[in-house]
Amino acid sequence: QQQQHVTLERIRNHDVLCSTLPQYIAHVGNQDYALAVAAYLLQHPNIDLSNVEQRVAAARAIVQIIRQRQGRFLAKTRRGTWKDVGDSLALRWVSRHLRRMVEIDPEENQQREQQNVGEADVNMED
């Protein structure tokens, strides 16, 4: 059996290209994904993305939103084709993206540092 790969011509508008390269971030599906993340966060203003359980729950909901729009989470293979990564890897990718949003936000980081003075940092995997 031949494994199905998605060629660049078959990438759809709702597909999310799991890459941080600028040419892929500009893809309409990635822009749609960014809007879905923003909308989710606006609808859940009290979410703590530094909390693993809350972040994973948010990632799960966002993956579901994209899937409901018939979107796929695609990664480039070594052969240069695109392949759906499945829900498990999509969940990890979205969760990592949400974690980076917290790490990048200096105001959020400053607030967390002030709250955690004297507490040990705990590194947890998504």
VMD Tcl script that builds the backbone (N, CA, C; Angstrom):
set m [mol new atoms 378]
animate dup $m
set s [atomselect $m all]
$s set {name element resname resid chain x y z} {
  {N N GLN 1 A 0.830 -1.193 0.000}
  {CA C GLN 1 A 0.000 0.000 0.000}
  {C C GLN 1 A 0.868 1.247 0.000}
  {N N GLN 2 A 0.427 2.195 -0.750}
  {CA C GLN 2 A 1.159 3.457 -0.825}
  {C C GLN 2 A 0.564 4.444 0.172}
  {N N GLN 3 A 1.434 5.063 0.967}
  {CA C GLN 3 A 0.970 6.035 1.961}
  {C C GLN 3 A 0.553 7.319 1.245}
  {N N GLN 4 A -0.600 7.870 1.636}
  {CA C GLN 4 A -1.083 9.080 0.984}
  {C C GLN 4 A -0.372 10.303 1.540}
  {N N HIS 5 A 0.141 11.121 0.671}
  {CA C HIS 5 A 0.737 12.391 1.045}
  {C C HIS 5 A -0.024 13.495 0.331}
  {N N VAL 6 A -0.114 14.638 0.951}
  {CA C VAL 6 A -0.812 15.777 0.376}
  {C C VAL 6 A 0.222 16.642 -0.324}
  {N N THR 7 A 0.044 16.855 -1.601}
  {CA C THR 7 A 0.976 17.725 -2.313}
  {C C THR 7 A 0.582 19.174 -2.092}
  {N N LEU 8 A 1.488 20.068 -2.366}
  {CA C LEU 8 A 1.253 21.495 -2.149}
  {C C LEU 8 A -0.006 21.974 -2.858}
  {N N GLU 9 A -0.301 21.406 -4.044}
  {CA C GLU 9 A -1.489 21.811 -4.795}
  {C C GLU 9 A -2.779 21.400 -4.084}
  {N N ARG 10 A -2.703 20.444 -3.200}
  {CA C ARG 10 A -3.905 19.941 -2.528}
  {C C ARG 10 A -4.103 20.533 -1.134}
  {N N ILE 11 A -3.275 21.458 -0.749}
  {CA C ILE 11 A -3.468 22.120 0.539}
  {C C ILE 11 A -4.705 23.006 0.429}
  {N N ARG 12 A -5.593 22.856 1.396}
  {CA C ARG 12 A -6.859 23.595 1.370}
  {C C ARG 12 A -6.765 24.840 2.240}
  {N N ASN 13 A -7.728 25.732 2.042}
  {CA C ASN 13 A -7.721 27.008 2.756}
  {C C ASN 13 A -7.833 26.867 4.265}
  {N N HIS 14 A -8.476 25.820 4.756}
  {CA C HIS 14 A -8.627 25.665 6.203}
  {C C HIS 14 A -7.521 24.818 6.830}
  {N N ASP 15 A -6.584 24.339 6.029}
  {CA C ASP 15 A -5.485 23.540 6.561}
  {C C ASP 15 A -4.487 24.422 7.302}
  {N N VAL 16 A -3.952 23.883 8.376}
  {CA C VAL 16 A -2.929 24.575 9.157}
  {C C VAL 16 A -1.595 23.920 8.836}
  {N N LEU 17 A -0.644 24.719 8.400}
  {CA C LEU 17 A 0.692 24.209 8.101}
  {C C LEU 17 A 1.529 24.324 9.368}
  {N N CYS 18 A 1.860 23.185 9.941}
  {CA C CYS 18 A 2.558 23.146 11.235}
  {C C CYS 18 A 4.027 23.495 11.042}
  {N N SER 19 A 4.284 24.768 10.939}
  {CA C SER 19 A 5.631 25.277 10.732}
  {C C SER 19 A 5.684 26.704 11.243}
  {N N THR 20 A 6.866 27.135 11.619}
  {CA C THR 20 A 7.038 28.521 12.049}
  {C C THR 20 A 7.718 29.367 10.971}
  {N N LEU 21 A 7.938 28.786 9.796}
  {CA C LEU 21 A 8.558 29.530 8.708}
  {C C LEU 21 A 7.572 30.576 8.177}
  {N N PRO 22 A 8.046 31.788 7.918}
  {CA C PRO 22 A 7.155 32.883 7.511}
  {C C PRO 22 A 6.268 32.574 6.307}
  {N N GLN 23 A 6.807 31.860 5.317}
  {CA C GLN 23 A 5.998 31.592 4.130}
  {C C GLN 23 A 4.818 30.668 4.440}
  {N N TYR 24 A 4.924 29.870 5.494}
  {CA C TYR 24 A 3.822 28.993 5.873}
  {C C TYR 24 A 2.866 29.688 6.846}
  {N N ILE 25 A 3.400 30.546 7.686}
  {CA C ILE 25 A 2.557 31.311 8.612}
  {C C ILE 25 A 1.594 32.197 7.828}
  {N N ALA 26 A 2.025 32.660 6.654}
  {CA C ALA 26 A 1.189 33.529 5.823}
  {C C ALA 26 A 0.058 32.773 5.132}
  {N N HIS 27 A 0.098 31.442 5.141}
  {CA C HIS 27 A -0.960 30.638 4.504}
  {C C HIS 27 A -2.309 30.991 5.123}
  {N N VAL 28 A -3.352 31.073 4.290}
  {CA C VAL 28 A -4.676 31.487 4.756}
  {C C VAL 28 A -5.197 30.592 5.881}
  {N N GLY 29 A -4.882 29.311 5.845}
  {CA C GLY 29 A -5.317 28.405 6.910}
  {C C GLY 29 A -4.641 28.723 8.235}
  {N N ASN 30 A -3.382 29.144 8.186}
  {CA C ASN 30 A -2.685 29.529 9.410}
  {C C ASN 30 A -3.234 30.842 9.961}
  {N N GLN 31 A -3.631 31.734 9.059}
  {CA C GLN 31 A -4.257 32.976 9.505}
  {C C GLN 31 A -5.614 32.675 10.140}
  {N N ASP 32 A -6.349 31.745 9.556}
  {CA C ASP 32 A -7.637 31.309 10.099}
  {C C ASP 32 A -7.433 30.665 11.479}
  {N N TYR 33 A -6.381 29.872 11.586}
  {CA C TYR 33 A -6.025 29.242 12.866}
  {C C TYR 33 A -5.730 30.317 13.920}
  {N N ALA 34 A -4.957 31.337 13.545}
  {CA C ALA 34 A -4.621 32.418 14.483}
  {C C ALA 34 A -5.883 33.127 14.964}
  {N N LEU 35 A -6.831 33.329 14.059}
  {CA C LEU 35 A -8.110 33.944 14.445}
  {C C LEU 35 A -8.906 33.029 15.369}
  {N N ALA 36 A -8.859 31.728 15.122}
  {CA C ALA 36 A -9.562 30.768 15.982}
  {C C ALA 36 A -8.961 30.772 17.388}
  {N N VAL 37 A -7.636 30.859 17.473}
  {CA C VAL 37 A -6.962 30.929 18.780}
  {C C VAL 37 A -7.368 32.212 19.498}
  {N N ALA 38 A -7.328 33.329 18.783}
  {CA C ALA 38 A -7.686 34.612 19.390}
  {C C ALA 38 A -9.135 34.603 19.868}
  {N N ALA 39 A -10.042 34.077 19.051}
  {CA C ALA 39 A -11.454 34.014 19.432}
  {C C ALA 39 A -11.648 33.137 20.656}
  {N N TYR 40 A -10.954 32.006 20.694}
  {CA C TYR 40 A -11.073 31.108 21.849}
  {C C TYR 40 A -10.599 31.817 23.116}
  {N N LEU 41 A -9.469 32.498 23.025}
  {CA C LEU 41 A -8.920 33.178 24.201}
  {C C LEU 41 A -9.816 34.333 24.647}
  {N N LEU 42 A -10.451 35.008 23.693}
  {CA C LEU 42 A -11.394 36.078 24.059}
  {C C LEU 42 A -12.641 35.515 24.750}
  {N N GLN 43 A -13.063 34.337 24.324}
  {CA C GLN 43 A -14.228 33.701 24.931}
  {C C GLN 43 A -13.907 33.086 26.292}
  {N N HIS 44 A -12.632 32.879 26.569}
  {CA C HIS 44 A -12.191 32.282 27.837}
  {C C HIS 44 A -11.131 33.190 28.474}
  {N N PRO 45 A -11.533 34.387 28.938}
  {CA C PRO 45 A -10.546 35.371 29.408}
  {C C PRO 45 A -9.797 34.956 30.670}
  {N N ASN 46 A -10.328 34.027 31.437}
  {CA C ASN 46 A -9.674 33.632 32.691}
  {C C ASN 46 A -8.764 32.424 32.549}
  {N N ILE 47 A -8.530 31.970 31.316}
  {CA C ILE 47 A -7.681 30.798 31.117}
  {C C ILE 47 A -6.235 31.132 31.479}
  {N N ASP 48 A -5.590 30.192 32.140}
  {CA C ASP 48 A -4.190 30.342 32.528}
  {C C ASP 48 A -3.357 29.420 31.642}
  {N N LEU 49 A -2.762 29.974 30.594}
  {CA C LEU 49 A -2.008 29.159 29.638}
  {C C LEU 49 A -0.710 28.610 30.216}
  {N N SER 50 A -0.294 29.103 31.373}
  {CA C SER 50 A 0.883 28.527 32.014}
  {C C SER 50 A 0.521 27.247 32.770}
  {N N ASN 51 A -0.783 27.006 32.949}
  {CA C ASN 51 A -1.275 25.784 33.600}
  {C C ASN 51 A -1.441 24.709 32.527}
  {N N VAL 52 A -0.727 23.595 32.678}
  {CA C VAL 52 A -0.700 22.556 31.655}
  {C C VAL 52 A -2.098 22.027 31.345}
  {N N GLU 53 A -2.881 21.731 32.373}
  {CA C GLU 53 A -4.215 21.161 32.147}
  {C C GLU 53 A -5.115 22.129 31.373}
  {N N GLN 54 A -5.084 23.400 31.750}
  {CA C GLN 54 A -5.904 24.391 31.054}
  {C C GLN 54 A -5.421 24.603 29.621}
  {N N ARG 55 A -4.102 24.592 29.440}
  {CA C ARG 55 A -3.540 24.799 28.107}
  {C C ARG 55 A -3.888 23.623 27.185}
  {N N VAL 56 A -3.801 22.411 27.698}
  {CA C VAL 56 A -4.121 21.239 26.885}
  {C C VAL 56 A -5.617 21.211 26.554}
  {N N ALA 57 A -6.458 21.592 27.502}
  {CA C ALA 57 A -7.904 21.657 27.243}
  {C C ALA 57 A -8.192 22.688 26.153}
  {N N ALA 58 A -7.512 23.824 26.207}
  {CA C ALA 58 A -7.682 24.857 25.189}
  {C C ALA 58 A -7.197 24.339 23.834}
  {N N ALA 59 A -6.045 23.682 23.828}
  {CA C ALA 59 A -5.501 23.138 22.581}
  {C C ALA 59 A -6.459 22.115 21.982}
  {N N ARG 60 A -7.025 21.268 22.818}
  {CA C ARG 60 A -7.981 20.256 22.349}
  {C C ARG 60 A -9.185 20.931 21.687}
  {N N ALA 61 A -9.700 21.980 22.309}
  {CA C ALA 61 A -10.853 22.699 21.762}
  {C C ALA 61 A -10.496 23.369 20.432}
  {N N ILE 62 A -9.308 23.939 20.340}
  {CA C ILE 62 A -8.885 24.625 19.118}
  {C C ILE 62 A -8.686 23.625 17.974}
  {N N VAL 63 A -8.097 22.467 18.281}
  {CA C VAL 63 A -7.952 21.418 17.263}
  {C C VAL 63 A -9.336 21.009 16.758}
  {N N GLN 64 A -10.269 20.853 17.666}
  {CA C GLN 64 A -11.628 20.467 17.294}
  {C C GLN 64 A -12.284 21.535 16.404}
  {N N ILE 65 A -12.069 22.808 16.726}
  {CA C ILE 65 A -12.615 23.904 15.913}
  {C C ILE 65 A -12.094 23.808 14.480}
  {N N ILE 66 A -10.786 23.619 14.341}
  {CA C ILE 66 A -10.179 23.530 13.007}
  {C C ILE 66 A -10.695 22.299 12.276}
  {N N ARG 67 A -10.787 21.166 12.963}
  {CA C ARG 67 A -11.286 19.931 12.337}
  {C C ARG 67 A -12.743 20.081 11.897}
  {N N GLN 68 A -13.547 20.785 12.690}
  {CA C GLN 68 A -14.948 20.998 12.322}
  {C C GLN 68 A -15.072 21.830 11.047}
  {N N ARG 69 A -14.075 22.638 10.782}
  {CA C ARG 69 A -14.051 23.452 9.549}
  {C C ARG 69 A -13.439 22.664 8.385}
  {N N GLN 70 A -13.255 21.371 8.582}
  {CA C GLN 70 A -12.625 20.493 7.590}
  {C C GLN 70 A -11.156 20.825 7.384}
  {N N GLY 71 A -10.553 21.469 8.379}
  {CA C GLY 71 A -9.134 21.788 8.305}
  {C C GLY 71 A -8.298 20.618 8.803}
  {N N ARG 72 A -7.096 20.554 8.303}
  {CA C ARG 72 A -6.146 19.524 8.730}
  {C C ARG 72 A -4.897 20.208 9.274}
  {N N PHE 73 A -4.166 19.510 10.094}
  {CA C PHE 73 A -2.876 19.992 10.580}
  {C C PHE 73 A -1.821 19.234 9.780}
  {N N LEU 74 A -1.109 19.949 8.919}
  {CA C LEU 74 A -0.172 19.326 7.997}
  {C C LEU 74 A 1.267 19.657 8.363}
  {N N ALA 75 A 2.129 18.665 8.191}
  {CA C ALA 75 A 3.568 18.864 8.388}
  {C C ALA 75 A 4.275 18.416 7.113}
  {N N LYS 76 A 5.371 19.059 6.813}
  {CA C LYS 76 A 6.138 18.724 5.613}
  {C C LYS 76 A 6.999 17.499 5.904}
  {N N THR 77 A 6.964 16.552 4.983}
  {CA C THR 77 A 7.761 15.338 5.136}
  {C C THR 77 A 9.163 15.563 4.575}
  {N N ARG 78 A 10.033 14.596 4.800}
  {CA C ARG 78 A 11.391 14.693 4.253}
  {C C ARG 78 A 11.387 14.699 2.732}
  {N N ARG 79 A 10.333 14.128 2.156}
  {CA C ARG 79 A 10.212 14.095 0.694}
  {C C ARG 79 A 9.694 15.412 0.121}
  {N N GLY 80 A 9.324 16.337 1.008}
  {CA C GLY 80 A 8.831 17.629 0.550}
  {C C GLY 80 A 7.336 17.669 0.320}
  {N N THR 81 A 6.636 16.606 0.707}
  {CA C THR 81 A 5.183 16.593 0.590}
  {C C THR 81 A 4.584 16.918 1.957}
  {N N TRP 82 A 3.279 17.103 1.994}
  {CA C TRP 82 A 2.598 17.447 3.238}
  {C C TRP 82 A 1.745 16.277 3.697}
  {N N LYS 83 A 1.703 16.059 5.007}
  {CA C LYS 83 A 0.960 14.934 5.565}
  {C C LYS 83 A 0.203 15.400 6.807}
  {N N ASP 84 A -1.033 14.926 6.971}
  {CA C ASP 84 A -1.814 15.223 8.176}
  {C C ASP 84 A -1.119 14.559 9.364}
  {N N VAL 85 A -0.867 15.330 10.413}
  {CA C VAL 85 A -0.132 14.808 11.566}
  {C C VAL 85 A -1.027 14.057 12.552}
  {N N GLY 86 A -2.341 14.138 12.372}
  {CA C GLY 86 A -3.256 13.474 13.289}
  {C C GLY 86 A -3.547 14.344 14.502}
  {N N ASP 87 A -4.543 13.936 15.269}
  {CA C ASP 87 A -4.993 14.750 16.396}
  {C C ASP 87 A -3.977 14.845 17.525}
  {N N SER 88 A -3.269 13.758 17.806}
  {CA C SER 88 A -2.320 13.762 18.922}
  {C C SER 88 A -1.192 14.772 18.701}
  {N N LEU 89 A -0.581 14.729 17.508}
  {CA C LEU 89 A 0.497 15.686 17.223}
  {C C LEU 89 A -0.047 17.092 17.034}
  {N N ALA 90 A -1.253 17.220 16.481}
  {CA C ALA 90 A -1.875 18.548 16.343}
  {C C ALA 90 A -2.087 19.154 17.726}
  {N N LEU 91 A -2.547 18.340 18.658}
  {CA C LEU 91 A -2.755 18.798 20.034}
  {C C LEU 91 A -1.445 19.278 20.646}
  {N N ARG 92 A -0.377 18.532 20.453}
  {CA C ARG 92 A 0.933 18.938 20.981}
  {C C ARG 92 A 1.413 20.219 20.324}
  {N N TRP 93 A 1.201 20.361 19.005}
  {CA C TRP 93 A 1.646 21.554 18.286}
  {C C TRP 93 A 0.902 22.784 18.779}
  {N N VAL 94 A -0.429 22.674 18.919}
  {CA C VAL 94 A -1.229 23.812 19.389}
  {C C VAL 94 A -0.861 24.150 20.829}
  {N N SER 95 A -0.700 23.126 21.670}
  {CA C SER 95 A -0.327 23.357 23.067}
  {C C SER 95 A 1.019 24.072 23.158}
  {N N ARG 96 A 1.962 23.652 22.341}
  {CA C ARG 96 A 3.280 24.302 22.324}
  {C C ARG 96 A 3.141 25.757 21.868}
  {N N HIS 97 A 2.304 25.991 20.872}
  {CA C HIS 97 A 2.066 27.357 20.403}
  {C C HIS 97 A 1.480 28.217 21.531}
  {N N LEU 98 A 0.510 27.672 22.256}
  {CA C LEU 98 A -0.097 28.413 23.369}
  {C C LEU 98 A 0.925 28.689 24.471}
  {N N ARG 99 A 1.784 27.720 24.742}
  {CA C ARG 99 A 2.827 27.911 25.765}
  {C C ARG 99 A 3.776 29.023 25.345}
  {N N ARG 100 A 4.125 29.050 24.084}
  {CA C ARG 100 A 5.031 30.100 23.584}
  {C C ARG 100 A 4.388 31.473 23.665}
  {N N MET 101 A 3.069 31.530 23.523}
  {CA C MET 101 A 2.380 32.817 23.657}
  {C C MET 101 A 2.599 33.387 25.056}
  {N N VAL 102 A 2.578 32.542 26.057}
  {CA C VAL 102 A 2.802 32.988 27.442}
  {C C VAL 102 A 4.254 33.392 27.622}
  {N N GLU 103 A 5.160 32.597 27.050}
  {CA C GLU 103 A 6.586 32.885 27.198}
  {C C GLU 103 A 6.971 34.189 26.514}
  {N N ILE 104 A 6.285 34.526 25.430}
  {CA C ILE 104 A 6.614 35.729 24.670}
  {C C ILE 104 A 6.039 36.983 25.325}
  {N N ASP 105 A 4.918 36.854 26.030}
  {CA C ASP 105 A 4.231 38.005 26.618}
  {C C ASP 105 A 4.999 38.480 27.855}
  {N N PRO 106 A 5.787 39.575 27.742}
  {CA C PRO 106 A 6.624 40.005 28.866}
  {C C PRO 106 A 5.810 40.437 30.083}
  {N N GLU 107 A 4.657 41.041 29.871}
  {CA C GLU 107 A 3.825 41.474 30.990}
  {C C GLU 107 A 3.326 40.260 31.781}
  {N N GLU 108 A 2.880 39.248 31.068}
  {CA C GLU 108 A 2.417 38.006 31.706}
  {C C GLU 108 A 3.568 37.347 32.467}
  {N N ASN 109 A 4.757 37.310 31.845}
  {CA C ASN 109 A 5.906 36.701 32.501}
  {C C ASN 109 A 6.278 37.452 33.773}
  {N N GLN 110 A 6.214 38.779 33.720}
  {CA C GLN 110 A 6.550 39.583 34.891}
  {C C GLN 110 A 5.562 39.302 36.020}
  {N N GLN 111 A 4.269 39.204 35.708}
  {CA C GLN 111 A 3.257 38.907 36.723}
  {C C GLN 111 A 3.503 37.525 37.332}
  {N N ARG 112 A 3.823 36.543 36.480}
  {CA C ARG 112 A 4.078 35.191 36.989}
  {C C ARG 112 A 5.304 35.173 37.895}
  {N N GLU 113 A 6.359 35.897 37.496}
  {CA C GLU 113 A 7.577 35.928 38.303}
  {C C GLU 113 A 7.298 36.534 39.676}
  {N N GLN 114 A 6.492 37.588 39.716}
  {CA C GLN 114 A 6.158 38.216 40.988}
  {C C GLN 114 A 5.345 37.276 41.870}
  {N N GLN 115 A 4.460 36.480 41.269}
  {CA C GLN 115 A 3.634 35.537 42.029}
  {C C GLN 115 A 4.444 34.339 42.511}
  {N N ASN 116 A 5.478 33.964 41.759}
  {CA C ASN 116 A 6.222 32.747 42.057}
  {C C ASN 116 A 7.530 33.003 42.812}
  {N N VAL 117 A 7.693 34.159 43.392}
  {CA C VAL 117 A 8.921 34.458 44.127}
  {C C VAL 117 A 9.073 33.435 45.254}
  {N N GLY 118 A 10.207 32.758 45.238}
  {CA C GLY 118 A 10.481 31.771 46.278}
  {C C GLY 118 A 9.949 30.382 45.971}
  {N N GLU 119 A 9.156 30.234 44.927}
  {CA C GLU 119 A 8.637 28.919 44.575}
  {C C GLU 119 A 9.544 28.301 43.512}
  {N N ALA 120 A 9.688 26.979 43.558}
  {CA C ALA 120 A 10.510 26.291 42.580}
  {C C ALA 120 A 9.743 26.173 41.261}
  {N N ASP 121 A 10.461 26.333 40.154}
  {CA C ASP 121 A 9.839 26.136 38.851}
  {C C ASP 121 A 9.714 24.648 38.580}
  {N N VAL 122 A 8.600 24.262 37.979}
  {CA C VAL 122 A 8.373 22.876 37.636}
  {C C VAL 122 A 8.240 22.794 36.121}
  {N N ASN 123 A 9.092 21.990 35.492}
  {CA C ASN 123 A 9.015 21.798 34.044}
  {C C ASN 123 A 8.138 20.598 33.774}
  {N N MET 124 A 7.066 20.820 33.003}
  {CA C MET 124 A 6.169 19.726 32.670}
  {C C MET 124 A 6.060 19.612 31.171}
  {N N GLU 125 A 5.979 18.381 30.689}
  {CA C GLU 125 A 5.782 18.127 29.257}
  {C C GLU 125 A 4.325 18.308 28.932}
  {N N ASP 126 A 4.035 18.726 27.689}
  {CA C ASP 126 A 2.634 18.827 27.247}
  {C C ASP 126 A 2.095 17.438 27.065}
}
mol reanalyze $m
mol bondsrecalc $m
mol representation Tube
mol addrep $m
